[in-house]
């Protein structure tokens, strides 16, 4: 019951986020149109369409098969839907994939005020609670997440983090200055993954000691 109540609260919050994403499309600069693709917006809104319940599993399968093409907010949203279906392990996996990718997308940005908290926080409340009440599942899933993001290249535009957390519109003339030099990206990704995994092990060890 407690997971259901959390899911209802989080669903309401995330519908607003998805609507904000759709609304953003209407007033984009050319730079923002380049960064955010229509497919991500359509998929996010489809997850919340009551009339699409019968095709939800087909949508999930499509996103999972093409996960490298979708920005992390899409994976965050899918994780929430999976959690609502009580597919807890799958929900945890895709949530932590989205969380980890968001972290190195943030670290690649030249704007250090950007954040994925609006997506990570609401959904993470329920998934993190479940995960830390089921440490065996968590200890199995996170290494799978690390292996997945290490082995897979991101095919989405990683400047999404700048557009969806910008205080002002991204101007066309600034589009090439949103991220650090691409030669630094592989190193940033590896450092972020290593730090993430080390932090995870430390947190789990502390949780185990409290049991």
Legacy VTK file of the C-alpha trace (Angstrom):
# vtk DataFile Version 3.0
C-alpha trace
ASCII
DATASET POLYDATA
POINTS 211 float
0.000 0.000 0.000
2.778 2.467 0.867
4.349 1.984 -2.576
0.981 2.596 -4.218
0.495 5.867 -2.321
3.980 7.024 -3.241
3.369 6.082 -6.864
0.147 8.139 -7.013
1.921 11.189 -5.575
4.867 10.848 -7.915
2.690 10.221 -10.967
0.880 13.507 -10.355
4.176 15.364 -10.049
5.683 13.803 -13.138
2.651 14.443 -15.320
3.313 18.106 -14.673
6.952 17.645 -15.651
5.976 15.905 -18.887
3.500 18.665 -19.684
6.190 21.244 -19.026
8.391 19.373 -21.489
5.650 19.482 -24.130
4.951 23.156 -23.475
8.616 23.976 -23.905
8.484 22.684 -27.468
6.072 25.430 -28.474
8.443 28.319 -27.812
11.825 26.866 -28.606
14.681 28.679 -30.203
16.308 26.964 -33.164
19.083 25.819 -30.845
16.612 24.131 -28.522
14.834 22.488 -31.446
18.133 20.923 -32.450
18.777 19.596 -28.946
15.326 18.237 -28.076
13.682 15.882 -30.542
9.939 15.450 -30.997
10.098 11.709 -30.414
11.129 12.083 -26.762
8.250 14.456 -26.104
5.732 12.145 -27.780
6.940 9.128 -25.818
6.773 10.934 -22.487
3.228 12.135 -23.059
2.191 8.684 -24.324
3.193 7.168 -20.997
0.536 9.336 -19.334
-2.224 8.858 -21.911
-5.032 6.801 -20.272
-6.225 5.634 -23.678
-2.781 4.117 -24.321
-2.878 1.709 -21.375
-3.392 -1.267 -23.669
-0.265 -0.395 -25.651
1.864 0.570 -22.643
3.918 -2.608 -22.702
4.599 -2.150 -26.409
5.783 1.405 -25.726
8.021 0.220 -22.898
9.542 -2.463 -25.128
10.230 0.117 -27.820
11.939 2.513 -25.410
14.021 -0.265 -23.881
15.133 -1.440 -27.315
16.178 2.091 -28.224
17.193 3.347 -24.793
20.446 4.889 -26.020
18.470 7.271 -28.249
16.266 8.651 -25.466
17.205 11.428 -23.055
17.242 10.418 -19.358
13.854 12.061 -18.552
12.232 9.478 -20.847
13.915 6.653 -18.922
12.966 8.242 -15.600
9.341 8.313 -16.765
9.442 4.731 -17.987
10.897 3.650 -14.632
7.941 5.256 -12.887
5.488 3.377 -15.129
7.300 0.088 -14.510
7.172 0.745 -10.777
3.427 1.272 -11.034
3.188 -2.106 -12.773
5.045 -3.618 -9.796
7.991 -4.535 -12.023
10.319 -3.337 -9.324
13.646 -4.718 -10.547
13.121 -3.304 -14.045
12.019 0.009 -12.569
15.155 0.190 -10.443
17.388 -0.690 -13.381
16.077 1.999 -15.710
15.836 4.587 -12.956
19.493 4.144 -12.046
20.526 4.126 -15.719
18.776 7.475 -16.123
20.269 8.771 -12.877
23.820 7.824 -13.813
23.563 9.189 -17.341
22.132 12.415 -15.975
25.119 12.764 -13.690
27.690 12.697 -16.441
25.501 14.838 -18.682
25.557 17.412 -15.868
29.318 17.001 -15.466
29.841 17.640 -19.183
27.976 20.948 -19.051
29.806 24.233 -18.731
26.875 25.570 -16.696
27.388 24.193 -13.188
23.930 25.306 -12.082
22.198 22.687 -14.247
20.556 19.765 -12.482
18.429 16.685 -13.121
16.801 16.943 -9.691
13.363 17.753 -11.123
13.324 14.343 -12.777
15.467 12.320 -10.421
13.933 13.486 -7.135
10.193 12.771 -7.439
10.593 9.364 -9.060
13.566 8.443 -6.902
11.608 8.853 -3.681
9.637 5.642 -4.217
12.287 3.655 -6.059
15.054 4.437 -3.571
12.788 3.507 -0.679
11.977 0.191 -2.309
15.616 -0.461 -3.248
16.973 0.113 0.234
14.284 -2.107 1.709
15.396 -4.810 -0.744
19.184 -4.596 -0.659
19.646 -7.932 -2.423
17.819 -6.493 -5.437
19.780 -3.247 -5.268
23.126 -5.046 -5.076
22.174 -7.051 -8.157
20.775 -4.164 -10.214
23.412 -1.453 -9.790
26.335 -3.515 -11.169
24.094 -4.274 -14.162
23.478 -0.543 -14.558
27.201 0.228 -14.420
27.934 -2.471 -16.994
25.166 -1.192 -19.264
26.158 2.470 -19.288
29.830 1.542 -19.651
29.156 -0.637 -22.683
26.630 1.645 -24.410
27.226 4.992 -26.070
24.567 7.671 -25.657
22.915 8.564 -28.966
20.778 11.433 -27.643
21.913 15.054 -27.497
23.473 15.422 -24.074
22.801 19.142 -24.022
19.204 18.351 -23.010
20.293 19.094 -19.459
20.965 22.704 -20.413
17.608 23.184 -22.125
15.404 21.534 -19.515
17.042 23.261 -16.544
17.925 26.613 -18.115
16.660 29.736 -16.401
16.462 31.450 -19.786
16.041 30.229 -23.327
19.115 28.779 -24.967
20.186 31.208 -27.656
21.262 30.012 -31.066
24.677 31.638 -30.723
25.319 29.757 -27.468
24.580 26.258 -28.725
28.237 25.353 -29.254
29.227 26.601 -25.798
26.902 24.462 -23.688
29.346 21.615 -23.039
33.014 21.137 -22.342
35.179 20.009 -25.250
34.103 16.600 -26.528
37.623 15.256 -26.138
36.993 15.364 -22.380
33.683 13.482 -22.483
35.014 9.885 -22.251
37.089 10.771 -19.197
34.173 12.549 -17.531
31.927 9.565 -18.158
34.432 7.114 -16.673
35.146 9.299 -13.643
31.425 9.753 -12.994
30.717 6.028 -13.282
33.619 5.133 -10.991
32.536 7.699 -8.398
28.910 6.594 -8.626
29.812 2.941 -8.121
32.164 3.682 -5.220
29.486 5.807 -3.513
26.941 3.042 -4.056
29.145 0.428 -2.388
29.760 2.701 0.578
26.065 3.473 1.039
25.081 -0.191 0.786
27.749 -1.216 3.294
26.357 1.311 5.766
22.813 0.080 5.117
23.913 -3.518 5.715
25.493 -2.541 9.034
22.181 -1.110 10.216
20.292 -4.311 9.518
LINES 1 212
211 0 1 2 3 4 5 6 7 8 9 10 11 12 13 14 15 16 17 18 19 20 21 22 23 24 25 26 27 28 29 30 31 32 33 34 35 36 37 38 39 40 41 42 43 44 45 46 47 48 49 50 51 52 53 54 55 56 57 58 59 60 61 62 63 64 65 66 67 68 69 70 71 72 73 74 75 76 77 78 79 80 81 82 83 84 85 86 87 88 89 90 91 92 93 94 95 96 97 98 99 100 101 102 103 104 105 106 107 108 109 110 111 112 113 114 115 116 117 118 119 120 121 122 123 124 125 126 127 128 129 130 131 132 133 134 135 136 137 138 139 140 141 142 143 144 145 146 147 148 149 150 151 152 153 154 155 156 157 158 159 160 161 162 163 164 165 166 167 168 169 170 171 172 173 174 175 176 177 178 179 180 181 182 183 184 185 186 187 188 189 190 191 192 193 194 195 196 197 198 199 200 201 202 203 204 205 206 207 208 209 210
